[in-house]
């Protein structure tokens, strides 16, 4: 290689000297011509290398079943590789052309060497980007934080690349450079604090399967409520349901609490947990006339008959004085309303009958007695889930009056002032 370059670039100087030019003039003129020849050859090498690499890669990609080579083409790996080949030629040609100019030979040699390192790093980056895109196209890897691992690898490579550049520019030995970097490790850790924390969190997220791309998460601290669309080394991007994007530091996933709805999405139903408030003053015992009227409610008519017979038998056996409703066993309008709600939920087509279905009283408050409905909708899609829940509570709230109950609501400001 050196002999070939010597023949290409060292024939002009003797020729110009034979033509009678002075030593300095012949040297400068041959230098200019040699640089022009070098650039022309470098461009020709680049053009040929680009044509050959791109063409061969395209043909190879068409004949293979794997999509990885397609992603290499998409990320322009062959194009950047074609840039690298002429610079290797320039790197070898500079010492020959600048043989009489030691300072400039050293200077341009360093510049070309730095550029080769940068191009090499960029080529490696495109390969890892192609690998990332390829893995994301696979169902088993589509929800993994691949970006984080690619970024960590590239940070390590960039550190080594910068170390090589510094070593090349300033002539520092690699052992001495590593010693200096070790001394500056505290500053490096401070600068890359978020990156290091992000990497550790990414590993924890991947190992513990805490979050996947596509998961619906809620994180009130950052106002995030939507689907995870990207997990990288420093940030997690969440597309909220209003189509805004919330960015969360990756290390917050391991240091702060958040809610992941993946379990709900994989389960057989989505939970409905909501209550209404019943005025405690409207709760009372039911007499026989009330029960006869309630038997018209088809969902609980059979229950009322069997329950009424059971209570009457108990009261007769124990000689209960029923001139006062408080004595003995009785049914209440709230208890009957709870039974009605259960029967209504059991017959509702939108609920999953194989999961919990409860209507329960909560601790009474100054606003009344909370009556909570706990069930699971069969359809987990947000819009359908909201429709099912609204349909249930529309019916429940409209049914309260038939049981001679009242719902609590705060009086309006105008009504409060009138009173």
C-alpha positions in Angstrom: 0.0 0.0 0.0 2.8 2.4 0.9 4.7 1.7 -2.2 1.6 2.2 -4.4 0.9 5.6 -2.7 4.6 6.5 -3.1 4.4 5.9 -6.9 1.1 7.9 -7.1 2.2 11.0 -5.2 6.0 11.2 -5.5 6.4 11.4 -9.3 5.4 15.1 -9.6 8.2 16.7 -7.6 11.1 15.2 -9.6 9.2 16.0 -12.8 8.8 19.7 -11.8 12.5 19.8 -10.8 13.4 18.5 -14.3 11.4 21.3 -15.8 13.8 23.7 -14.0 11.6 24.8 -11.1 13.2 25.7 -7.8 13.2 23.3 -4.9 10.6 25.3 -2.8 8.4 26.1 -5.8 8.4 22.5 -7.1 7.6 21.3 -3.6 4.6 23.6 -3.1 3.2 23.0 -6.6 3.5 19.2 -6.3 1.9 19.5 -2.8 -1.1 21.3 -4.3 -1.4 18.8 -7.2 -1.0 15.8 -4.8 -3.8 17.1 -2.5 -6.1 17.6 -5.5 -5.3 14.0 -6.7 -5.9 12.7 -3.2 -9.3 14.4 -2.9 -10.3 13.2 -6.4 -9.3 9.6 -5.6 -11.0 9.8 -2.2 -14.2 11.0 -3.9 -14.0 8.2 -6.5 -13.4 5.6 -3.8 -16.4 6.9 -1.9 -18.6 6.9 -4.9 -17.6 3.3 -5.9 -17.8 2.1 -2.3 -21.3 3.6 -1.8 -22.6 2.1 -5.1 -21.2 -1.3 -4.3 -22.2 -1.4 -0.6 -25.7 0.0 -1.2 -26.3 -2.2 -4.2 -25.0 -5.4 -2.6 -26.9 -4.7 0.6 -30.2 -4.1 -1.3 -29.8 -7.3 -3.3 -28.9 -9.2 -0.1 -31.9 -7.7 1.8 -34.3 -8.8 -1.0 -33.1 -12.4 -0.9 -33.1 -12.9 2.8 -36.1 -13.6 5.0 -34.9 -11.6 8.0 -35.8 -7.9 8.3 -32.6 -6.9 10.1 -30.8 -6.0 6.8 -33.8 -3.9 5.9 -33.4 -1.9 9.1 -29.6 -1.5 8.3 -30.6 0.1 5.0 -33.2 2.3 6.7 -30.6 3.5 9.3 -28.1 4.2 6.4 -25.4 2.0 7.8 -24.0 1.3 4.3 -23.9 5.0 3.5 -21.8 5.8 6.6 -19.6 2.8 5.9 -18.9 4.2 2.5 -17.7 7.5 4.2 -15.2 5.5 6.2 -13.4 3.8 3.3 -12.0 7.0 1.6 -10.9 8.4 5.0 -8.8 5.3 5.5 -7.3 6.1 2.1 -6.7 9.7 3.2 -5.2 8.5 6.5 -2.6 6.4 4.6 -2.0 9.1 1.9 -1.3 12.0 4.2 2.1 10.8 5.5 3.2 10.3 1.9 2.0 13.7 0.6 3.2 15.6 3.6 6.5 13.7 4.0 8.5 17.0 3.8 6.1 18.8 6.2 6.3 17.0 9.5 4.2 19.5 11.5 1.3 19.4 9.0 1.7 15.7 8.6 1.2 15.2 12.3 -1.7 17.8 12.4 -3.7 16.4 9.5 -3.0 12.8 10.5 -4.6 13.6 13.9 -7.6 15.3 12.3 -8.2 12.4 9.9 -7.8 9.9 12.8 -10.3 11.8 14.9 -12.8 11.8 12.0 -12.3 8.0 11.5 -13.1 7.4 15.2 -16.2 9.6 14.9 -17.4 7.9 11.7 -16.8 4.4 13.3 -18.8 5.4 16.3 -21.6 6.6 14.1 -21.6 3.4 12.1 -21.8 1.4 15.3 -24.7 3.6 16.4 -26.6 2.9 13.2 -26.1 -0.9 13.7 -27.4 -0.7 17.2 -30.4 1.4 16.0 -31.1 -1.2 13.4 -30.9 -3.9 16.0 -33.2 -1.9 18.3 -35.8 -1.4 15.5 -35.6 -5.1 14.6 -36.1 -6.3 18.2 -39.0 -3.9 18.6 -40.7 -5.5 15.6 -40.7 -8.8 17.4 -43.7 -9.3 19.7 -41.6 -10.8 22.5 -39.4 -7.7 22.7 -41.8 -4.9 21.6 -42.6 -4.0 25.2 -39.1 -4.1 26.6 -37.0 -1.0 27.3 -34.5 -1.7 24.5 -33.7 2.0 24.0 -32.2 2.2 27.5 -29.8 -0.7 26.8 -28.8 0.7 23.4 -28.1 4.1 25.0 -26.0 2.6 27.8 -23.9 0.7 25.2 -23.5 3.9 23.1 -22.5 6.0 26.2 -19.8 3.4 27.0 -18.6 3.5 23.4 -18.6 7.3 23.2 -16.5 7.4 26.4 -13.9 5.1 24.8 -14.2 7.0 21.6 -13.6 10.4 23.3 -10.7 8.8 25.2 -9.1 7.7 21.9 -9.7 11.2 20.4 -8.0 12.8 23.4 -5.2 10.3 23.3 -4.7 11.0 19.5 -4.8 14.8 19.7 -2.6 15.3 22.8 -0.4 12.2 22.5 -1.4 10.9 25.9 -0.9 7.2 26.6 -4.1 5.2 27.1 -2.9 4.1 30.6 -2.3 7.6 31.7 -5.7 8.7 30.3 -7.5 6.0 32.3 -5.7 7.2 35.4 -6.9 10.8 34.7 -10.5 9.5 34.1 -10.3 7.6 37.4 -9.3 10.8 39.2 -12.2 12.6 37.6 -14.7 9.8 38.3 -16.5 11.8 41.0 -17.2 14.6 38.5 -18.2 12.1 35.8 -20.7 10.5 38.2 -22.1 13.9 39.0 -22.5 14.8 35.3 -24.0 11.4 34.4 -26.1 11.1 37.6 -29.5 10.9 35.8 -28.0 8.6 33.2 -26.7 6.2 35.9 -29.9 6.3 37.8 -31.9 5.8 34.6 -29.8 2.8 33.7 -30.2 1.1 37.1 -34.0 1.8 36.9 -34.2 0.4 33.4 -32.6 -2.8 34.6 -35.0 -3.0 37.5 -37.9 -2.3 35.3 -36.9 -5.0 32.9 -36.0 -7.6 35.5 -39.1 -7.0 37.7 -41.4 -6.4 34.7 -42.7 -3.3 36.3 -43.6 -1.4 33.2 -43.8 -2.3 29.5 -44.3 -0.3 26.4 -48.1 -0.1 25.9 -48.9 -0.3 29.6 -51.5 2.1 30.9 -50.0 3.8 34.0 -51.1 6.5 36.3 -48.6 8.7 38.2 -50.2 11.6 39.9 -46.9 13.3 40.8 -46.2 14.0 37.2 -49.8 14.2 36.0 -49.4 11.1 33.8 -52.4 9.0 33.0 -52.1 7.1 29.7 -50.1 4.6 27.7 -46.4 4.2 27.9 -45.0 4.8 24.4 -41.3 4.9 25.0 -38.8 3.9 27.7 -35.2 5.1 27.3 -32.3 5.7 29.6 -33.4 9.0 31.1 -37.1 9.4 30.5 -40.4 7.5 30.1 -42.9 9.0 27.7 -46.6 8.6 28.4 -49.3 9.5 26.0 -52.2 10.7 28.1 -55.8 10.1 27.1 -56.1 13.8 26.0 -53.2 13.0 23.6 -50.7 15.2 25.5 -47.3 13.7 26.2 -45.9 13.5 29.8 -42.2 12.9 30.3 -41.2 11.0 33.5 -37.6 10.5 34.8 -36.9 6.8 34.4 -35.5 6.5 38.0 -38.9 7.7 39.3 -40.4 4.4 38.4 -38.3 2.7 41.1 -38.2 5.5 43.6 -41.9 6.8 43.5 -45.2 5.0 43.5 -47.3 4.6 40.4 -50.3 2.6 39.3 -50.0 0.1 36.4 -53.3 -1.0 35.0 -51.9 -4.0 33.1 -53.3 -6.4 35.6 -56.8 -5.1 35.0 -56.4 -5.2 31.2 -55.3 -8.9 31.5 -58.0 -9.8 33.9 -61.6 -10.9 33.0 -63.2 -7.6 34.0 -62.6 -4.0 35.0 -63.6 -3.0 38.5 -66.6 -0.7 39.3 -66.3 0.7 42.8 -68.6 3.7 43.5 -71.1 4.6 46.2 -74.2 6.7 46.7 -75.1 8.5 49.9 -78.5 7.6 51.6 -80.0 10.0 54.1 -80.0 8.1 57.4 -83.3 9.8 58.4 -85.1 8.0 55.5 -84.1 4.5 56.7 -87.1 2.7 58.4 -88.7 -0.6 59.1 -91.3 -1.9 56.6 -94.8 -3.0 57.6 -97.0 -5.5 55.9 -98.6 -2.9 53.6 -95.1 -1.7 52.5 -94.0 -5.3 51.8 -97.2 -6.0 49.8 -96.5 -3.0 47.7 -92.8 -4.0 47.3 -93.8 -7.4 46.0 -94.7 -5.7 42.7 -90.9 -5.3 42.1 -90.3 -8.5 40.1 -86.6 -8.9 40.9 -87.2 -9.2 44.6 -90.9 -10.4 44.9 -89.9 -14.1 45.5 -87.2 -13.0 48.0 -89.8 -10.8 49.9 -92.3 -13.7 50.2 -89.7 -16.2 51.5 -88.1 -13.7 53.8 -91.5 -12.5 55.1 -92.6 -16.0 55.9 -89.3 -16.7 57.7 -89.6 -13.6 59.8 -93.2 -14.1 60.7 -92.5 -17.7 61.8 -89.6 -16.5 64.0 -91.7 -13.8 65.6 -94.6 -16.2 66.3 -92.4 -18.9 67.8 -90.8 -16.4 70.1 -94.0 -14.6 71.0 -92.8 -11.2 69.7 -95.2 -8.3 70.3 -95.5 -6.7 66.8 -97.6 -3.8 67.9 -94.3 -2.0 68.0 -92.2 -2.4 64.8 -89.0 -2.3 66.8 -89.7 -5.7 68.4 -88.5 -8.9 66.8 -87.1 -9.3 63.4 -88.0 -6.9 60.6 -87.1 -5.9 57.1 -85.9 -2.4 56.3 -86.2 -0.4 53.2 -82.4 0.0 53.0 -81.9 -3.8 53.4 -84.5 -4.5 50.7 -82.9 -1.9 48.5 -79.5 -3.6 48.8 -81.1 -6.9 47.9 -82.7 -5.3 44.8 -79.3 -3.8 43.7 -77.7 -7.3 44.0 -80.4 -8.8 41.9 -80.2 -6.0 39.4 -76.4 -6.5 39.1 -76.8 -10.2 38.7 -79.1 -9.6 35.7 -77.1 -6.8 34.1 -75.6 -8.1 30.8 -72.6 -5.8 31.0 -71.1 -7.3 34.2 -68.9 -10.4 34.7 -70.9 -12.8 36.8 -67.8 -14.9 37.6 -66.2 -12.1 39.6 -67.1 -10.4 42.8 -70.5 -8.6 42.9 -71.2 -6.8 46.2 -73.5 -4.1 47.5 -72.3 -3.0 50.9 -72.7 -0.4 53.6 -69.7 1.7 54.5 -69.1 3.6 57.7 -71.9 6.3 58.2 -70.7 9.8 57.8 -72.1 13.3 58.4 -73.4 13.2 54.8 -75.4 9.9 55.3 -74.9 6.2 54.8 -72.6 5.3 51.9 -74.0 2.4 49.9 -71.2 1.0 47.7 -71.4 -1.1 44.6 -68.5 -3.3 43.9 -68.5 -5.3 40.7 -66.6 -5.9 37.4 -67.6 -4.9 33.9 -67.2 -7.5 31.3 -66.0 -4.9 28.7 -62.7 -3.3 29.8 -62.6 -0.7 27.0 -62.7 2.8 28.6 -65.8 4.2 26.7 -67.8 1.0 27.1 -66.8 0.7 30.8 -67.9 4.2 31.5 -71.2 3.5 29.7 -71.9 0.4 31.7 -71.1 2.1 35.0 -73.3 5.1 34.2 -76.1 2.8 33.1 -76.0 1.0 36.4 -76.0 4.1 38.6 -78.6 5.8 36.5 -80.9 3.0 37.3 -79.9 2.8 41.0 -80.4 6.5 41.6 -83.8 6.4 39.9 -84.8 3.4 42.0 -84.1 5.0 45.4 -87.5 6.7 45.6 -89.4 3.4 45.1 -88.0 2.2 48.4 -89.0 5.4 50.3 -85.3 6.3 50.6 -83.6 9.7 49.9 -80.2 10.4 48.5 -78.1 13.1 50.3 -77.0 16.2 48.4 -75.7 19.5 49.7 -78.2 22.3 49.5 -77.6 24.9 46.9 -76.2 28.3 47.9 -79.4 30.1 47.1 -81.5 27.6 49.0 -79.2 27.8 51.9 -79.5 31.6 52.0 -83.3 31.4 51.7 -83.4 29.3 54.8 
